[in-house]
Amino acid sequence: NSTELKMAIAKKFKLDIKNILVGAGSDELIEIIGRLFFTKQDEIVISKHAFIRYQMAVRLMDAKSVIVPMKEGLYHDLKAMAKACTKDTKAVFIANPNNPTGTYNTTKEFEDFMKSLPTNRYGLKPVVILDEAYHEFASYKKDYPDTLKFLNKYPNMIILRTFSKIYALAGARVGYGFSSDSIVDYIERIRLPFNLNMFAQVGAAASLQDKAQVTKSLAHVRKEMKFICDGFKKLGIKYVDSVGNFILFSVAPFAGKDVFKKMLCEGVIIRAMDEYDLPEWLRVTIGTRKENELFLRKIKKVLGK
């Protein structure tokens, strides 16, 4: 049951253990939610260019994805997403901040969205899955929503977070989240009983006490984000302002996958965005200063800047 880890999470966020769910990474929780709620008759509203795992969970259950275009600047259009909800809408996925764009939606946008959701054929408002994998990196923004405050107000909400990013435990595979006790109870009924190994549980619980790691990581990412963005400006490379620990940037008129291959040959791994329908864009994750300097030198060379 991962009881000690759940208790540690509940204590940190001042919630009841009945409101805590854990999984082998956020990916497993996304898949569990899909298996629990989605049917062939259901529509699932997803923003274009959002985390690809959402559509994979929908396809797994043979449900229908309703893709809503983003606003200018590659932001989720929450108003359009609410309007896209019909009687057949079972759920809505929102990544905030979004991966791979690094953009976020504000508290007001989120509240307006939740209030405007229509009821579906079940007589309920759709389940809203808020993926906050990069929550800590964006929390310095004053208008970034503190969604835990709305947990009691919106029983249809599931908040997902992870130990893979700010806590640097990606290989341990520990995702967690918050929801109403009824939704958590449903998830517990179909969750595999041994989904989190003991080492992952102990490591995740210990990391919650390591405030120095979080503080150090946040300071480093903000400093190095500015370093890379300044480098992009000097090279004339278009990029999207990000509140995550990564930056989406354009290599137009080149194809992203071609630049990816050339950078790989130079010893630098970045991420092509073809699967996100962004063929001329790539994503780079913030590294050490030495790694970031190497990245800027090599992208300059590859693009002929």
Salt bridges, closest charged atoms under 4 A:
ASP27 OD2 - ARG53 NE 2.93
ASP27 OD1 - ARG173 NH2 3.48
GLU31 OE2 - ARG35 NE 3.93
GLU31 OE1 - ARG53 NH2 3.69
ASP42 OD2 - LYS90 NZ 2.80
ASP42 OD1 - ARG121 NH2 2.99
GLU43 OE2 - LYS64 NZ 3.94
ASP88 OD1 - ARG121 NH1 2.84
GLU109 OE2 - LYS71 NZ 3.22
ASP112 OD2 - LYS108 NZ 2.74
GLU132 OE1 - HIS135 ND1 3.92
GLU132 OE1 - ARG161 NH2 2.93
ASP185 OD2 - ARG189 NH2 2.69
GLU188 OE2 - LYS6 NZ 3.24
GLU188 OE1 - ARG191 NH2 2.98
GLU224 OE1 - ARG289 NE 2.92
ASP230 OD2 - LYS226 NZ 2.85
GLU266 OE1 - LYS298 NZ 3.05
GLU266 OE2 - LYS301 NZ 3.01
GLU275 OE2 - ARG271 NH2 2.31
ASP277 OD2 - LYS48 NZ 3.00
